[in-house]
Amino acid sequence: MNSNLEKQEAILREIAALPEGRRLKQLKSAEKDLTQQLIELAAAAEYISNGDVSQGLAYCEMVRDLADESGSAAARARSRAALGQALSHAGRFEEAVQTLKQGVAAGEQTDEKEQTAWCFMVLVHPLAQLSLYEEAAEAGESARETFLELGNELMAAGVDVSLGAAARMSGDARKALQHYDRARPFLREDKIKLARLDANRGNALYSLYELTRAEQAYRDAMSAFQSLGTDWAVAVMHENLGDLMARQGRYQKALTHFEQAAQLLNAGDSPADVARIRMECAEAQASLGLLQDAVDEYHASLPVLQEHGLKWDRARALLGLSRTLTRLNHRKEALAALEESRALFHELGHDAFAARADLLRAELAAKTDPDKGINILQGAIGNLQEHPADLALAHHHLAAFYMQLGKPGEAESELNKAFTIAEKLDIAPLLVDLLHLRGKLFLSRGETAQGLQTLRSALQQVERIRSSLQAERLRAAFHGEHMFVYRDLVAAILQQGGKDAVREAFSIVEMARSRSLLELVRDSLSDIEKTDQIDTDPRKQQLLSRIAELRGKLNALYGELDDLSGPSQRHLSPGAWRETIQECEREIQVLENRLALGFGSSLSVADPVPLAEVQQSLHPEQTLIEYFVTGDYYSAFVISNKEIHLQENLVSQEEIRGLLQRLQFQLIRASRPGALKNGRRLALVTDVQRELQSLYRALVAPVETLLCNSACLTFIPHGILHSLPFHALWNGSAYLCDDFEITVAPSASLLIHSGLSEKAENRDVKESKAVVAGVADPLAPRIEHEARAIARLLPDSQLLVNDDCSLNAFTDSVHRSDLVHIACHGRFLPESPLASGLKLSDSWMTVRDVCSL
């Protein structure tokens, strides 16, 4: 800020501190011309709104009132130009237009050409935001002509910047660049106008998919805005960089930029900007696989965008919502959002963006009628020529539809067109989809070697994106969203066969399994020596404090989830109780993401343990059975320290789901109050054993000849098999745990990395330092007896039963123990997995609590 602006800001503060009736008198007492004073104060207030929207808006409103009181037409016009700018910064575009038109009228009444032109210049932006492009262009051209007539080429160049922005928003990015090129020579000495030009130039280049140049333009603009202290403009640059990086698949950096933008903006001062950021953040979340998070953000942003008349942003949000709902199989809601989005784009004359909506419309149509999908896409392609990423995606969809129709030649032609575009853009998520589809095309034609190599390339792109994500939740979501690449590659490797096929397939199965958990465990173990380092960053401490507060609140709320307590013991109604829990969970997720994005250390990238190392880690009487899925069937690797066998197509996923549902039904039936009375115990046990035997036949019987020399079985489940009690499988005469020691692990790599396999071989359980915990209640009264019996078998053990087994007592004991045995109630909450946990005497020990041990 120059010295004159600093002086004017001081005067603004001084005037604002006075009673309203004395403000104009104070200005009149100065020797300077009153109109000139008001014009200079308006300029200062407008400048302040660039960095502090709320304060700038208050000053602009004060100067407008003073200008009206003074009766000066020039001051009335200029003060409204400043107020219109501040209102635009606040996202109050309709109010901005109304205010600026008042300024135009005031200036035209007395032929105040310069101030009238100023109002016309500022009017361009809110009109364009409201999608009134022709009116915006007319206002801009009027302002430019007037400034040129007055010999003010600098202001005329500023108008060109505004006209360029309006042209870009109307869909004509090349015309926008022409405006910017015409303006640049006149703005070299005006830092703020040059920064605005670079920011708008970045938007135009982004629209043309010249992403590297766009990023540089944004960074140049942000650097300038930071030096000028204009926080609002810096926030917008963070938003633009986040949007660009999300498009490229640089999700971690994108979300970091969105977070930085949100921190700079005050939701109360700039609700429209905050809503737009939430919408763009939702697009990134959906791309990562955080679908429900994305839906929540879309629903939060849409009403605000509508309230502020932002039709284009609302149309974009509706399209993103429709895509996300489609992936959640909410077809009816998705179609409604899609049609509303298309209608808005057509109303605004945005044919290219309407064509984007047609990509999704074609995808939905092709599920039942591929020919219809092809027709929709062929009609849309003509409007996507200036949007290469969307054009490549359209060709990808066409290729997929042709493959669906059994037309590989047409599919290959469309894929070649898509690759010609995509390889220049280097957008990793797009390359994943294209490589995956091309690999499947090669395999369908019997070109196995090319198919395998292409699928391996697709997997490399997936791993490239995954390794760039530092927040564990983001990694896990993205990984799960792209599991199809791992599965299809494993199936292709095994189909080809060969001496190394099983080893490579095992490596990829491990790569697809529990990687985030492996990385968290490995990093936490490597960080043990750093626990004495205290982080004093107050922002981080504030986040951690709030997270701890919310976790405590959740524990108290979940403490009310007791089957034995009646409604009178609840502090809230069931509906309010669930809503409060969901709000707490959502806030914790937001804060944890913010913590990871702003302060998290880099997570390592864990490679799977090679098969040879897994075998070396198994003791001679141990066999590892690792299940995985290819196509619709479960298969298994059966691994000992000397051999590996592959058992393919054990059982279909559908059959396993049915068997587990029947087992669950029988277990619930047997656990109902009074179910074991009147001699029904034997019948109920027989029914449960029948279902356990069916599961044994499906999953263990096909490999039981490979288990003859085993005393210990280690199961690595997959998918819904994680809910299966392997130790209780019934072979017709005994439970599996009667014949074998049973262990279960999320992955072979995690088993080996944690050293559990080695410890299982060398450890004498009776010599282990143990904690034995049990919390009994009327539904499970014998838990205490179990705990005491186990404790008697472990001489060096600490016993915690019932009231003694509080969360604090248990966690303190765990830190000093090698072995933990706990018997209590548990719960799994699919809508909030991190809140799942074990019921101790005073509270629930959640997954979050376990992770912090």
N, C-alpha and C positions, 0 to 999 in steps of 0.2 A: 504494500500500500504506500503511495507517494505521500509527501508531506501535506499536500492540500487535502487529500482524502482523510488523513489522520486528523487534521484540524476540523474538517466537517463532521467526522464521527464524534469528536469531543463536543462540538456544538449540539449535535443530536442528543447526546447523553444529557447535556446541560438543559436543553429545552424540554426533554421528556421528563425531567425531574421537577419541572415547574407545574403549578396548577394550570389546567387547560386555558383559563381565562387570561393568563399572563404570558402565554407562549408567543403569540403574535406581537404583543407589545415589546417583548424582549428583542425580537428580531428588528422591529421598526426602530428601536433605539440605537441600532448600529448605524454607522455612517454609510455602509454599503447599500446599493439598490436592493429593495426587498425582493423583487422578482428574481434577480440574479442569485440572491441568497437561497431562495426556495429551490431554484433549478439545481444549484450546487448541492443542496441538502438531499434533493431527490436522487441525484447521481450517487451520492455517498450511501444512502439507504439501499439503493438498488445493488451496489457493490457488496454491501454487507450481507444481503440475501443470498449471494453466491456461496458464502461460507456458513452462515447461520440463518437458516430460513425463517425460524420463528422470530428472532430479533429483527432481522431485516424487514419482515412483513409488518411488524409493529411500528417500526420507524416510517415505512412507506405510507401506512395508513395515517400516521400523525402528520406527515408532510402534506398528504392530500387534503386533510382537513384544514390545515393552515393555508394552503393554496386557495381552497374554496373561500375561506374567510377573507383572504386578501383581495379577491376579485380579479386577479391577474390571469388572463387567458393562457399566456405562455406557461405560467407556473402550474395552472390546472392541468394543461396538456402533459407537461413533462412529469408531474407527480403521478399521473395516471399511467404513463409509460413505465415508471419505476414500479408502481404497485402491480401493474399487469405482469411484469417480469417476475416479481416475488410470488405472485399467485401461481404463475406457471411453475416455478420451482417447487411450490407446495402441491402441485398436481391439481389445482383448482382451476381447470382450464376454461370452463364455462364462465366463471366469475371473471377470469382474466380477460376473455373476449369482451364481455359487457363493459368492464372498466376501460379497456383500451378504446373501444368505440366511443365512449364518453369523452376520452381524451382527444380523439380525432375530431369530434363535433366541436369541442371547446377551441381547438386550434383553428379549425376552418372558419369559425365565426369571425375571427379577427385577423385572418390571413397570416397566422403564425406558422409559416411553412416548415421551418426546421423542427419545431416541436410536434407538428402534425406528422411529419415524415418519421419522426422517432416512434410515435405510437404505431404507425403502420408497420415499421420494421419489427417491433416487439410482437405485433399481432400475428405475424407469420407462424411462430412456433405453436401457440395454443390452437390456432385454426387447424394446423396440420395434425396436431395431436387428436383433435376431434374429427379427423378425416375429411375436413372441408378444404380439399387440396386446391381447387380452382380459386376459391376465395382467398386462400393463403397466397397463391401466386399473384393474384391481382393486388393484394395489399403490399407484397414485397416489391413488385415492379413499380408501383406508385411511389413507395419510399425511395427506391433507387433512383428513379428519374428526378425526384425533388432534390436529393442530395447532390446528384451530378449537376443539376441546374444551379445549385448554390456553390458549386465548386468544391464540395467536400467529398473527395474521392475515397478517403478513409472510411467514412460512414457508408458510402455506396458499397464498398467492399464488404463491410459488415453485413449489409443486406444480402449480398451474394451468398454469404455463409448460411443465412437463414433460408434463402431460396433453395440452396443446395440440399439442406436438410429436408425441406418439404418435398422436393423432387424425389429424394431417396425414399421417403416414407410412402410416396405415391407409387413406388415401384420402378422409378427411372433412375437407377444408380449412375448410369453414364452421364446423364444430364447433370446430376448432382456434382460429379467430378469436374464438369466444365465450369460450373459456377465457382467451385473452390479454386480451380486453376486461374480463373480470372481475378479472384480476390487476393490471392496470396501475395503478389508483388507489393500491394498497398498496406499489408498488415505486418510487415517484418519488424516494425518498431513498437507494435502494440502487442505485448505479451499475452494478455487475456484473450484478445480477439484471435490471435494466431493459435492459441491453445484450443479455442472453440473450433477453429477451422480444422485442426488436426483431429480432434475428436469426431467431427462430422465426416471428415474424409475417411477415417477408420470405419465408420458405419457404412459408407458407400462401398469401400473395398470389401468389407465383409459380405455385403449383399451380392457382390460379384465373385465371391469365394476366393479372392486374393488374400488368403488368410495371414500369410507371413507379413505382408505389407500392412494389413489392417492392424495386426498386433503391434507392430512398430509405431504406427500412428497413434494408437491408444496410449502406448507407453510414453511417447513424446508429450502427448497432451496431459497425461497424469503427472508427469514430472513438472511441467509448467504450472499446473493447477496447485500442486503441493507447494511450490515455491511462492505462490501467491496467497496461500492460506485459504483457498476456496474449497471447503470440505464437501459441499454438496456436489460440486463438479468432480472432485476426486472420487466420491462414492459412485457416481455414474460411470466413471472410467473403470472402476473395479467391477461394476456390474457388466459392462461391455466385454471386458476381458474374460469374465466368468462365462458369459454366454458363448463367446468364441471358443474357449477351451473345452467347454462341454461338447460343442459340435465336433471337435477334433478327437474326443475320447480322452481328454486330459482332465478326468473328473475330479481328481484330488485338488488340483490347482484351481479348477473352476469353482468348486465349493468353498475353497479358501477365499477366493475373490468375492463370492457372494456374501460370505460371512463378514469380510472386511467392509463391504458396502453397507451391510445392515448395521454394523457398529457405528458407522459414520453418520447414518441417517437416523433421525428421530421419527418413529412411526406416527406420532401425533402431528409433526410438522410436515411430513412428506408421505402421507398415506398411499398416494398413487404410486410413488416410486418404490415404496416398500412392497406394495402388492405386486408390482411388476417383477421385482427381485424374487419374491416368493414363487411366482409363476415360472421364472427361468430356472430357479433352484429345483422346482418340481420336475421339470424336463430332465435335468441331470439325474435326479433321484430315480426316475422311471427308467432311464437308460442303464442305471446300475442294478436295477432289480428291486429297489425299495418302493414297490408299487403302492402299498397303502399309505406310506409317507407322502408319496407324490399326490395321491388322491386328496389327502387332507390339505395339502398346500394349495392345490387347485381350488378346492371348495372355499378355502379362506380368502384367496385372492380375487375370485370372480365377482363377488358382490361389490368389492371396493372399486374394481375396474369399471363395473357398470355404473356405480354411483358417480364416478368422475368422468363418465362419457368416453372412456378409452375403448372405442369399438374394435380397433385393430388388435390391441393387446388382449381384449376379451375374446376375440375370435381365435387368436393363437392359443390362449389358455383352454378354450373349449376343445380345440383340436387335440391338444396334449392330453386333456382329460379323457377324450374319447379313445385315444390310443391306449392309455393306461387301463381304462375300464375294459377294453377289448381283451387285453392280456389277462385280466382278472375274470374273464368269461362273463362279464355283466353286459351282455349283448344289447339288451333293450335300452339301458341307460347310455351305452356307448353310441348307439345309433342316434338317439335324441341329441346328444351333445355334438355329434358330427354334423347333423343336418343344420343345427343352429349356427355352427361355425361356418359351414359352406355358405349359408344365406348371408351372413355378415360379410364374408370376403367378397361375394358377388355384389352386395350393396355398395361396398367401398371401391369396387372396380379393380380389385386385386386378383387378376386372373391367375397369376403364378401361385398365389397362396391357396386359391380355390383348387388349383391342380394338386397342391400338396394334400389337401383334404381328400381329393379323388384317389390318391395312393391308398389311403386307408379304406375308402369306400370299395375300391377294387379288391383289396385284401379280404374284406368281409364278404363280398359277393362271390369270390372264387372258392370259398369254403364249400359251397353247394353247386356253383356253376362257374368253372374256370373260364369258359368262353366269355361270359359276361364280364368277368374281371379283366380279361384281355381287352375287350372293347372299351371299357372305362379308361384303362391305362393308355391305349392308343390315342384316345381323345385328349388326354391330359398332357402327353409328352410335348406337344407343340408349345405349350405355355411354360415349359420348364427349361428351355434352352439357355436361359441366363442364370440358371440355378443348378450347377453341375452335380452337387451331391444328391439333390433330389432327383435329377435326371438319371444318375447312376442307380439310385434306389428303384426308380421306375423300371429300368431295364432288368434289374435283379428280380423284381416281382414278376415281370413278364417271363423270364427264364424259369422261375419256379412254377408258374401256371402251365407253361408248355411241358415241363417235366411231368406235371400232374396229369396232363393229357397224353403222355407217352410220345412226345415229339422232341427227341433229343437234339436234332439238327437245329430247330428253331431256338431251343433253349441255349445251345452253345453260341449261336449268333448274338443273342441278347446279352449273354454273359461277357462275350468279347467286347461289346459296346460299353458295358458297365465298367470293365477293367480298364479300358482305354482312358476313361474319366477318372476312376478311383485311384489308380496308381499315381497320377499327378497330384491328387489332393492329399494322399497319405493319411486318410482318416481311418484309424485303426478299427473302430467298431464296424464300419462299412466293409472294410477288407475282410474281417472275420466272416461276415455273412456271405460275401462273394466267394471267398476261398472254400468255405464249407459247402456251398451249393455246387461249385465246380468239382470239388472232390467227389461228391455224390454222383455227379454226372459221369465222371470218368469211371467210377465203380459200376454204374448201371450199364456201361458199355463194355465191361470186362477189362478195362485198362487199369488193372490193379496197382501197378507200380506208380503210375501218375496220380491215381486217386489217393494213394497213401501219402505221397509226397505233398500233395495239395492240402490234405487234412492236417498233416504235420505243420504246414505253414499257417493254417488257420489257428492251430493250437498255440503257435509261437506268438501270434497277434493277441490272443486271449491272455497269455502269460505276460506279454508286454504291458497291457493295460493293468492287469491285476497287480503287478509289481510296483506300479506307480501310485497305488492307493496305500495310504498310511493308516487310515482309520480301520480298525479290525472289522467293524460292522459293514463298511463299504466293500472291503475285500470279500467278505463272506457272501454278501448279496450279489455282487457281480459274478463271483465264482459259481454260485448256484444257478444264476440266470443263463450261464453258458455251459452247463453240464453236458448238453447235447453234443458239443464238439468232442469232449473226452470220450463219451460213450460210442459215438460213431467211429472214432479212430480205433478204439479197442476192438470193436466188432470187425473192422476191416483188417486189422493186423492178424486177428485170430483166423479169419476166413482165408487169408493168404497162406498162413502156416509158415513152416520153416523152423530151423533150430533155435533161432533167437526170438521167435514170435511170443512165446509165453513170458519171457523175461521183459520184453518191451511192453507187452500188455499189462503185466503186473506193475511196472513202473508208472504207467499212465493212470491205472486204477488208483494207485497210491497218490499220484499227483492230484487226483480229483477228490480225495477223501480227507476231511478234517484238517486241511492245511492251515486254516486260521488258528485253530486250537494248537496245532504243533508249533506255529510261529510264536503264539502268545506264551506257551510253556517255555520254549527255548529262550525267548527274550527275557522272561521273568527270572529264569535260573541264571542267565548271564548277568543280570542286573543286581543280584543279591549283594554283591560287594559295594554297590553304589547307594545302599539304603541309608547311609549316614549323611548323604548330601541333601541338604534342606533347600527346597525351592521357595524363594521368598517373593516371587512375582505376585503382587497384590491381586491382579486380575485373575490369575490362576487360582489363588487361594479363595477368591470370592466364588468362582465356579465350583470348586471342590466343596466349599461350605454349603452352598445351595444344594448340590447333589446329595450330600450327607443328610441335610434337612429333609429332602424329599424322600430319601430311602427310609428314614425314620418314620415319616408320615405313612409311607406305604406299608411298612411293617405293622404299624398300629391298625391300619385299615384291614390288612389281611389277617390280623389277629382276631378280627370279628368274624372271619370265615371259619366258623366252628360248627360242625354238624350238630353238636349237642346244645348250642345256645339258641334260644328263641329270638323272635323279632324284637322283643323288648330290650335285648342287650345290644342291639345295633343303634349307633348314634345317627345313622342316616337311613332313609328308605332304600330298598334294594336298587332302584333305578339310580338314585343320587349316589349311592355307594359305588356302583360300577362306573358311573361317569367321573366321579372324583378320582378313582384309581386310574382310569384311562388318561385323565388330564395330567396326573402326576407322572405316569409312564412316558407320555409324550414329551413333557418338559425335561425329564431325565435324558431321553434320547437326544433332544436338541442340545442340551448342555454337554452331554458326552461327545457328540459330534463336534461341538464348538471347542471342547477341550482338546480333542484329537487334532482338529484342523489348526488350532492356534498355538498349541503348546506340546503336542504329542511328539515323542521321539520317533525316529524312523523304525518301523517294523522291519525285521529281516525277511528275506524271501527264502522259505524252507524248501529245499529239494527233497524228493522222497528218498528213503534209504534204499540202496540197491538190493536186489533179491539176494545176492551172495552174502551181504552183511546180515540180512534178516536170518538166513539159514545158519550162519555162524553163531548168531545170538541165541538160537533155540537149543535147549538142552536135549540130550538123546531121547528122552521119553516124552517130549513135547511136540505136538502137532498144531499148526496154525491153519485155520479154515477161514478164508477171506471171501466173502460173497460180493458180487457185483452184478450189474444189470447191463445187458446188451439187447437192443430191441425190446421185446416184451417179456424176456425171460431172465430169471436168476441163474447165474453160473457161479462156480467157486474155484479158487486156487486152494489146493491142499498141500501144505508145505511142512517138511520136516528138515532136520539139519543136514540130510543127505539127498533128499529127493523133492521134486515139485511135480504135482499132477494137476491137470486142468479137467474139471468136470463141467461140461457145458449143458445149458438148457435143462436145469434141474426142475424148475417149476415156473409157471407164468406168474407175472405180477398180480394179475387178476385173481388167480387161485390163492395166492398167499394172502391177499387182502380178505378174501372170503374165510380162509382158515383162521386168521387172527380175529376176525369179527365174531366167529362162532366161539372161539376160546374166550374172548372177552365176555360174551353173553353168558357162558357157563360159569365164569368166575363171579360175575355180578350176581347171578342167580344163587350161587352157593353162599355168598357173603351177606345176603339179606337177613335181617333180624328174624330169628326163629326158623331159618331154613334147615338147620341140622336136627331139628326135633322130630319126634315120631318116627324114628328109624330111617330117616331119609338121607343120612350121612353117606352110606355106602353108594346109593344110587347117584348122588351128586358127585362124589369122587369119581365114580365110573364114567360119568358124562364128561368131566374135565379131562380124565385120562384119555378118553377117546379122541378128543380134539388135540391133546398134546401128542398122541401117537400119530395122528394125521400129519402134524407138522414135522415130527421125527422122520416119517417116511418120505416127506418132500425134501427135507434139507440135510438130513444126516445119513439115512439109510443108503443113498446112492454112493456114499464115500466110506461106509463103515469098514470095508475090507482094507482100506488104507490106514486104519486106526489100530490095527492089531497090536502094535508094539508101543502104544501110547499110554501114558498114565495121566497126562495133562493135555487138555484141549483148550486152545485159545481161539475164540470166535471174534471175527471182525465183521460186524453186521453191515447191512446197507439199507438205507431208507427206512421203511416201516419195520424191518427186522430188529431195529434198535429197541422196539417195545416187546420183543419176544424173550421170555425167561428160558434161555437155552439150558440152564442147569436142570430145569423141570421137565424137559422133553422125555416122553415115556416110550420105551421100545417094546412094550408089551409085557415085560416082567420086572423092569427096574427103571428108575429115573436116571437120566444121564449123569447126574452128580453122584449116583451110587457107584458108578464104574470109573469115573474120571474126576480129576480136579479140574474145575471149570473157571476160566477167566475170560473177560470180555474187554476189548479195547476199541477205541474209535478208528484206529488205523495201525498197521504194522509199524509204520515209521514212528508214530508216537509211542508205541509199546517199546521199541528199541531205544529211542532217544531218552525216554524216562528211566531206562535201566530196569524196568519191572521184570522183564524176562530173566535177566541175570540174577536179580534179587530173589525171584521165585525159586531159582535153582539152589542158591547158596544159603538162603535164610532159614533158620530154625524159628518157626512162628512162636514157639513157647518162650524163646529168649528175646522176642521183640518187645520194645517198650510200646505199650498199647494204651489206647483210651477206648473204653467200652461204654456206650451210651444207649439209653432206652427211655422212652417216654410213653407210658401206658395210659389208657383211658378205657371207659366201659366198652368201647367197640373192639379194643384189642388189649384185654386185661392181662394177658400172659407175657406181654413184652418185657415186663420187669423180671419175670422168671428167666426168660431167655438171656437177658443181659447179665444177670448174676451167674448163670451157668457158664456163659462164655468167659466171664471174668475169672472164674475158678480155674479155667484151663490155661489162663495166661497169667503166670505168677507176677510179672512186672507190668501190671496194668492198673489204670485208674478207672474207677467205676463212677459213672454219672447217671443216676436214674431219677425220673420224674422231676420234682422241683429243683433238684440239683443240676439238671441238664439245661441251664439257660444258655442263651446265645454267647454271652461273654465267657462263661465257664467252659463251654465246649470249644470255642475258638482258641482260648488260652491253652487248653490241654492238647489240642491238635498240633500246635507249634512245637510241642515237646515229645511228639510220638512218632513211631515208625509205622504203626498199624492202627487203623481206625475201624471199629465195628459200631454201627448205629442201627437201632431198631426204633422206628417211629412212623407216623403217617407222612405221606408226601403228596404233592400235587404237581400236575403239569398243566400249564396255562398256554394253550396254543396261540391265543391272541396276544400274549405277552410272555414269551419264553423265559426272559431273564428274571421274571418274578416267580417262576416255578421254584419249588424248594422243599425243605423238610421241616416238619413242625416240631419245634423244641418246646420246652416248658413255658417260656415267656413270649416267644415270637417265632415267626417263620425265618429259617435260614435260606435266603434266596440264592439263585445262581450268582448274582452280583456279590453276595457275601462270600461265597465259595471262591470266586475269582480273586477276592482281595485277601485271602488267607496267606 
